[in-house]
Amino acid sequence: MKKLRCAIYTRKSSKDGLKQEFNSLDAQREVCAAYIASQKHEGWVLLPEDYDDGACQVDP
């Protein structure tokens, strides 16, 4: 079976709540990791690196 390496990219458009112990980036990552794990039988493998994009909002 061919392995499919999967990366998770999370994004939050404002800084609000980013300093919380568990924030929306964490929630996004959890959901994606669970889905990738559910596809293990198809050869999906989660890469260990985190790709987080917090607070991309551009100030006018």
PyMOL commands that set and color helices and strands:
alter all, ss='L'
color gray80, all
select helices_A, chain A and resi 24-38+40-42
alter helices_A, ss='H'
color red, helices_A
select strands_A, chain A and resi 4-6+9-12+44-46+51-54
alter strands_A, ss='S'
color yellow, strands_A
deselect
rebuild
show_as cartoon
